[in-house]
Amino acid sequence: MVQYIEAPELKERAIEIAKRFNLNYIDFERVHFYRYSCDTRTCAKITGFFRTLQLIYPHIKPFYVITFNNHNFERVSKKDQDVTILHELLHIPKNFSGEFGKIAHSEIRRLSKDWIN
């Protein structure tokens, strides 16, 4: 069984990345970060509280959970980790609805090209 461990250090990195790119619509009180270990190719993934669930539970505000697979995430450079964090943050739409926004990988490359050390 996969165990998830809260990752506050990744949340802090995400907050800094969001500031750098003016992603001020992201409510980090409702974005949660976890690490897990699993033998898959996935480095990170984001899950949201979809609108269909909001129909059943209207009292719960939309939120997101971003999980990082330690097995793969820790193997890449800090720069690539930051690009991965940026990628996941860009899936959060400006209306913070619990759904996902579509992103272009070329946009991620353009944004992250010059600023990540």
ZIWOGI-V283992 format. One record per residue. NEAR is the number of other ideal C-beta (glycine too) atoms within 8 Angstrom. Layout:
<<NEAR> <NEAR>>
This chain:
<<2> <6> <6> <8> <7> <7> <10> <7> <6> <12> <12> <8> <11> <15> <9> <8> <13> <12> <8> <7> <8> <5> <11> <5> <8> <10> <7> <9> <4> <10> <14> <10> <14> <12> <13> <12> <8> <8> <3> <7> <4> <8> <9> <13> <7> <12> <7> <13> <10> <8> <8> <6> <10> <12> <7> <6> <7> <6> <3> <9> <5> <11> <11> <13> <11> <17> <13> <14> <14> <9> <10> <11> <13> <6> <5> <9> <5> <7> <8> <8> <11> <12> <11> <13> <14> <13> <11> <12> <13> <11> <10> <14> <9> <5> <5> <11> <8> <12> <8> <8> <9> <4> <9> <6> <6> <6> <9> <13> <8> <7> <9> <10> <6> <2> <6> <7> <3>>
